[in-house]
């Protein structure tokens, strides 16, 4: 089986063997194809077309040919829709024929979203080799852990040998530092064979700062009407925006169809400025739902600081109208405060009532549902989310941001007491919302996850200075930085320090942590996931018990009840029999805790889970 996503731009190998090249360059008067051949370079003129397009069909190129475009006789640029850049972003693009890969996963239809247990990883830091092939070698480990979906941090081609991926400039090209397109397809095909979904983090809110040339021949890609943290916004609603929207919608469809990804996580969509209707996010979701989403499970996940619940609405059958779920940063912020005591910067909005906000997140989705946010200058943040099912939210204790955007990249287990952390893990992994783990979390990896990049000296210095300014918003960070400088993001050693050490799994304390995660995920698969299908909105209710306690109850999809009683404080919590179901708990932390009608107190940092066959 072959999979090809046809696009109106880029290089496409036609069925007769010729190659069609097409570029949108509305600011150019002349575009030429610079084709590398065995005998040297050939310069072939592209034919001008209406609307700023230039095209050419030629038999001089074939699969594997390397090429650039020359703009108005001077600037040479890679193809913005390049399928591969073997020599990085300033090198030539390479013609890739997707028919050269034969897929063997024709029977794969994905997995329902309620089965999701997500494992976020950075391809370069996941292994010493830092490659797609090295991820493939660890798929059995992830399946045995209890993961059902791996989520790759962005892989779109970026400048240099190392980057988090959010500085990508050629969004159709898997970065060559990780391997060739065939290596990525082999990873996805192997994952499907083992029952694992593969999700991809994509960035549609900006291009990276080095290696993007669109400003010079297609300035209509950008607009001065809107601004983002990275400068002028991408043009999703002004003159020329139709082509820009098509570029990114085709990108989403390309990854889903040509690479068989099972879903996309859209980075920071709050930074996508668009006043049109339907907006870009709605148009993209519709294209996916009406395209690959008609034949298999395809999941679209948002990161959205605006807490815009309307993107997550369900239809009458409970299916997502637009987006499947959103990362729930509010939940992470509340747990971070309770575990570490850190409450400045973005955590400040939750410091007064962290336990109440935690209960609201677990039972209703967002912590902020339209209330003023002091961190955002008093602006109202969020929309009511109670009517959404819990599976519309992804829960986590940490991800790449929460570790890497600290000055020294500490993971959560370095910042809190192990007993507190285990209680929080038991809470997140058994709640209805799909959980996300960040690579190495499950064995308390000793390696930090630090911010790294590979820029030229001037840009590298600007990036480092910008991060130092950002840390100043956190009082605790600022105090530490008086005595110790953060690692240089551009230093190769910063990247090397962030690579996981897989040789530690059998030693203490890593083996104990790994066993703890495995046991909880086994329990999730046996007790929770089979009951989630069909779960509706307004399914959760919560009460705060004194300052540190919570009672939460959900009606699950099969009509059964899931109840959580938790003490997140350092002192015992008085309870009453009315707050406890009549059934015995199916899980407690600490292990072996006896909970019955005679119990009048919960010990510190205690988590108790009950299942009831039916709720009235």
C-alpha positions, 0 to 999 in steps of 0.5 A: 500500500502506498500513501501520497498526500497531493499538494498544490505546491512543492515537488511532486513525482508524477505517475509518468516519472516527471516531477512537478515543481510549484512555488508561491512567490507573489513578491518575485518577478522571476523564479528558476529551478536550480537542479543538481545533476551529475554533470553540474547544475542546471537552471530551469525557468519556472513559468509564471501563473496567476496569483503569484504562483510559479510552476514547472513540470520536467523530466530532468528531475527524479526521486532523489534529485536535489534542488533550490529555487533562485529568486529574481536571479539572486537569492537561492532558497530551499522549497518551503514545502520540501519533503526532506533537507539532507543538508539542513535548512540552508542546503538543497531540498530533495525530491521524495517520492512517497510511493517508494515506501510500502505501508503494511498497516492497512488494517490499522484504524487507530485507537479510541481516545479514551484508551490514550496514555500518552508518552511525550518524547524528544527524538534527539534526547530520548536516546544516545543515538537521537534518531527515529530508529532508536525510538523504534527500538524502545517501542516494546518497553513503552507498550509494556509500561502501559503507554498507548500513544507516543507523542513526538515533539516537533520534528519539522526541519530546524537550523543546526544539529539540535533544537527542541523543535519549536524553531522549525522553518520547513514544516513538511521535512522531518529533520535530517538529524533524526534520520530520513523520511523512511526511518520515520515511516518505519517508526510509525509502522512498527508502533502500529504493529504493537498497538501504539498510536503515534502523535506529532507536535506541530507548530502553526503559530510562527516560523523559527528565527533562522533559515526561513526566507518567506519574508523575502519572496512571499511577505504575504505569509505574515501580517503587521495587523497582529503580533505574537511573542515571536514578532509579526504574526502569520497571516491567517485572515488578511489578503493572501491568507487563503494560501497561507491557510492552505499551506498549513492545512495541507501540512496537517493532512500530509502528516496524517495521510502520507505518514499515517500519524494518528493525531496532531498536537497543535502548539500554543494556538492562543498565539494564532491570530485570526479574526475570520469566521470560520477561523483557521483552527475550525477550518483545519479541524473540518478538513481533518474530520472530513478527510482521514478522520472519516476512516480511522481514529484521528485525534487533534489536541490543543495547547491553548492558554485561552481555555477556549472550551468551544473548540472541544464541543461534542456532537449529539453522539459524543464525537468531537466536532473540532478538537479531541482534547486540550492539555490541561495546564491549569491542573499541572499548575495546581499540583505543582504548587501543592508539591513544591510550594513554588507559586510565582510567575504563571503559578500565581493565579492558583496560589490562594486556593490550589486544592479548590482549583485542583478539584475544579480541574478534575471534575470540570476541566479548566481551572479558569473558566472566565475569571480574571487572571492576575498573571495576565493583567486582570484579563478574563481567561477561559470559557465554561468547560463543565459540559465537556467530558473529562476525556477532553482534557489531558492531565500531566505532572510535567512536560517539556515546558515545565522542566525545560523552562526552568533555568536548570531543567529540573524534573518534578521528582527533584523538587518535592518529597517522593511520598507527595509525588507518588500520591500525585501520580496515583491521582493523575494516572487513575482519573478519567482524563487521559494522562501524559508522561514526559520521557523518563518521568516513569523511572525518575530520570536523573538527567535534567531536560534543559533548553538547547539549540544550535544557532549562530553566535548573535542569535544564540546570545539573544536567545540566552538573554531572552531566557534570562529575562523570562526567569526574572518573572519567577522570584525563586529563579531570580534568587538562584541565578544570583549564585549560579548561571544557567547552562548555555542553550547553544552549548552542545553539552547542554543537549548531551546532559538532557539525553536519557540514560537507559542503563539505570533502569535496574538500579535504585531508585529507578526500578522502584519508580518504574514498577510504581508507574507500571502497576498504576497503568495496569490498574488504569487499563483494567479498571478505568479505561473499559468504563470511559467510552460514552462518558458525558459532560457534567459528569463530575462533582467535587467538594473541598474538605477543609484546606487540604482535602477533596471529594470528587465523584464521576459518572463513567460511561457505563453508568458506574461511579468513580470516587476519589477522596484525597488528603494533600496536606501534611496533617491528618484529615478528619472525614465522615462516613458520608463522604465515603462510598459503601464499597471498599477502595480498589486503590489506596496510597499509601498501600495497605491503608484501611478505609471503612466506616470506622475511619475518622482520619486520612493520613497526610498525602493520601489518595483513595479510589473507589468504584461503584457499579452504578450511581443513583 
